[in-house]
Amino acid sequence: VLIWGQCQQPDVAWQVVHREDLKNHGAVRSVSWGPSEMGAVLACASGDGSLTTITHQGTVRSGDSDVEHRWHCQSFSAHVGQANAVSWASLPASPSQSGATAVGSLSGARLASAGDDGVRVWRRDDAQGAWQQEDQDETASLKGIARDVAWKPWDGSCDMLASAYGKQVILWQCKAGKWQVSQRVDLKKEVWRLEWADMSNQLLVSCGEEEQCAVLLKQQLAGEWDIIELSGQQAK
């Protein structure tokens, strides 16, 4: 994983400020920056099923002009098979979280990950300095590969995830402290990538096989989802 930063030298715009060697975990499948309140923090999903967080912990000056960046790396096993994607919750992710988060701290952080064995949700345990899996409704467990997962920005209502399973977008909600499948949207095309809009109930979906296309899912007030091709034609 190469982390780039802007350089103050007039003839160089960007430079690599950190390299993290994750070869022991297989190929890096996905990277995702954490919430800006945490500072420079990112998570990586790897081919051996692990997730890795890389946290910037500040700088120290070495010599008259050189600056050394300090980073902390922590990996943990998340999936059987490959970990395909990772997504962060907004801060605060729920009404119970309050107070400012220190830059470079993972306190209060939550992650969702997609892997060959489905979707998992993780919460940072500050006391143990480790990631703990959140409860999921086992009756709603989905078999098969989850290609992507996207945590919806906090809207003051409830925590929600979108995940890509085959030709479906699966929506999850956290109710009474347990994650449950709330809706399934069948696009009749292989779904690859997902991204929420910042301020509304809209989800951008990359899908297709031989011909790639983009679809916008827009939630109605009644809770159902309109499927809109980005050409402007409503698909369903």
N, C-alpha and C positions, 0 to 999 in steps of 0.2 A: 504494500500500500504506500503510495507516494502522496505526501501532503505538500501542497504548493502554497506559497505566500508571496504577496507583493514585495518587491525589492525597492529600496530607496536609491539604488545606483541608477543614474540617468540612462545608461545604455542597456539595462536589464529590467524588463517589466515584471517577470515572475521567476521564482527560484524554488527548488525543493528545500523545504525546511525540516522535513522528517521523512525517514524511510522505516517502515515496520515490516520485518520479514516474517511472513506467516506461512512459509513453505511447509512447515510441519503439520499444517491443517488443510493442505490441499489447495486447490484453486480458490481464489477469492471470487465469490459469486455476486456479491452485492455490497455496496457501502451506503451509509446514510448518516448525514449530519444530525446531531442532537439539537434540541431547542436552543435558541440563541442565548437564553438566560444562563445556560450552563457554560458558556464560553466555547472554546474549540474542543468539541467532543464528537466522536463518530463511532458508529458500530459497523462491523463487517460480518457478513455471512460467508462461511467457507465450505469446501467440498466434503470435509469429514463430518459435517453436522454441527460444528461449533460456531458460536458467536464470540466476537472479540470487541471489546470497547477500548478505544485509544483516547486518552484524556490529556489535554495540554495543562501542565501544572506550573507554568510560569517560565520566566527567562532569567538567566544569570549572565552577567557580562564577563567575558574572558578576554583579557588584554584591553587595549585602549578603545577598540571599536567593534570587536567581534561580540556577537550575542549568541548564547547557547540556549536553545529551547529544550525544556524538560517535558517528557511525555511519560505517561503510565499506561501500560498495556495489560489487559486481563482477559483471558479466554475461559469459556465454559462450554460443556457439552449441552446441546439444545435439541438435536434431532438424530433419529436413526436414519442413516443415509445422508444425503446432502442437505445443507441449509441453503435455500435459494434466495431469500430476501429478508430484510429486516426494516422495521419502521418504529419511530419513537412516538410516544404520547406527548401531547402538549403539556406545558406546565402552567397552572395546576391541571392535572388530568381529572380531578374529581373535587367536589366541594369540600372534602375533608382535608385537602392539602392546603396549607397556608404558610405565609412567611416567604421571605426571599431565599433563593437558592444561590449559594456561593459559587462564583465562577470557578470551574475546574472540579466541582463536586458533582457526584452522581446521586446525591440525596433526593429521594422522591421520584427518581427516574423510573419509567416503565417502557418496556419494549414489546413489540409483537414480531414474531418470526414465522416464516413459511418454509417448509421443508418437504422432503419426500414422504414424511409420515404425517403431514398436515400442518395445522396452525397451532402455535403455542404463544402464551402471553407471560411476560416476566416482570417482576417488581424487584427493585433494588432493596436488599435487606441491609440497612446501615449498620446494625449491631454486628452482623457476621461479615460484612464487607463482601457479600456474594449476591447472586441473582437467584430468586426463588420463583418457581412457576405458580401462576395464579390458577384458581379453580376453574375447570371447564365442565360443562354438562356432558358426561360420558355417553349419554343416550343420543347426543347430537354430534358425536364424533364422526368425522368424515374420512372415508378411506380414499387413498389416492394421493397424488402429488399436488401440493399447493405451490404454485409458481411464484405468486407475489402476495404481499399483504400491505395494506395502507391503513394507518390509524387516522381516523377523522379528527380534524382540529376540534378542540373542545368548544362546544356551543352553549354550555350552561345547562344542557338537558341530560345527556347520558353518554357514556363511552361507547364508541362504535368502531368496528373494524370492517374493512372490505378485503376479501381474499379471492384469488383466482384459482379455480378448480376446473380443469378441462374447459368446457364451453359455458361454464356458469360463473357468475359473480356471487359469492356467498357473503351475506352480511351477518355480522355478529354484534350482540349487545351484551353489556355487563349488567345483570339484574341480581340484586340481593347478594352481591359479591361473587357471582358465578357467571362465566361467559357461556352464552347460548346462541345457537343459530336462530336469527330472527327472520331472515328472508333469503330467497334464492331467485336470481334473475338469470334466465336462460337466454343467451345471446346467439345460440346456434352456430357459433364460431369459436375457435380456440382462443382463450383469453391469456394474454401474456403479461401485461403491465397495467398498474392502477395508480391513479393520483387524484387526491381530493382537491377541489377548489377551496380556497382559504375561508371564504365567508358565507358559503351556502351549501345546501344539500345537493351538490353536484359532484359526480365522479367521472373522471376522464379514463377511458378504457382503451388500451391498445389490443387489437385482436385480429384474427384472420390466419390463414395458412399460406397458400400460394400468393394471395394478394392481401397485404397488410392494410388495415383500416383503423380509424379512430372513431369511437362512439362516446357520446355523452349520456350518462344516466342522470336523470333529474327527478328528484323525489317530489311527489305531489303532496298536498296538505293531508290527504287521506292515508298517506304512507306508501302507496304504490309508486313504481318507478317507470317514468317514460324513457324509452330508448330512442335516442336521436342521433342519426348519422350526421357527421360534421359538415357534410355537404348541404345540410339544412333540411333534408327529407326525414320525416319521422318514420322509424323502422317498425314501431309497434305501438 
